[in-house]
Amino acid sequence: MVTCGAAAFGFVPRFSVQATLEALHKDFYNLVLLDLREPVHGRRSVVGFERGLALLDAMDQEPDIERRYGSPNLGAGSGQTRRRR
């Protein structure tokens, strides 16, 4: 559990596309967060990045719009790595 003022955030990590889809179809989540940023040392984990894209593709393939995203909010971070000068 992470808190910020009065807000408390709990995380339910899933590490495979199938496990994530099952969780989304079973329970309600206020936010789905995918971290697709470049790593700090400049080497991207191709497996992790591709898995994130595969999850987005799988979610998009769901024919039932109510089950498609499982949650009204979806965020994916893919910002640039900031380098210290």
Residue pairs with C-beta under 8 A, 6 or more apart in sequence:
1 8
1 9
1 10
2 8
2 9
2 10
2 11
3 9
12 23
12 27
12 29
14 20
14 23
16 51
17 51
17 54
17 55
17 58
20 55
21 55
21 58
21 59
21 70
23 29
23 70
24 32
24 59
24 67
24 69
24 70
24 71
25 67
25 70
28 70
28 71
29 70
29 71
30 71
30 72
30 73
31 71
31 73
31 74
31 75
32 69
32 70
32 71
32 73
32 74
32 75
33 75
33 76
33 77
34 52
34 55
34 56
34 75
34 76
34 77
35 52
35 76
35 77
36 49
36 52
36 53
36 76
36 77
36 78
37 77
37 78
37 79
37 81
38 44
38 80
38 81
39 45
39 81
40 81
42 81
52 76
56 76
59 68
59 69
59 70
60 68
62 68
